[in-house]
Amino acid sequence: MKARIPKHREFVINLEKTAEEKREKCWAKLEAILEDYKKDGKSVYTPSFIEDNEDKVKALQAEYGFEYTIELK
């Protein structure tokens, strides 16, 4: 069986420079963003995923100081 997965963009978040205790809290908040998005019946493959969540990720970036990029997969 073959499955074709459409190309999509995704956040690539680098938490390496974030202190360990902050890293765990930040990761939990990032996962909460995904769970809230899924509750709306959407997935990371939704074409507007980046636009729908980038403000939330930027707010976390300001709070926790991590770096992120957006890559086409």
Protein Blocks (a to p, Z undefined) as FASTA:
>chain_A
ZZdddddddddddfklpcfklmmmmmmmmmmmmmmmmmnopafklmklmmmmmmmmmmmm
mmnopacddddZZ
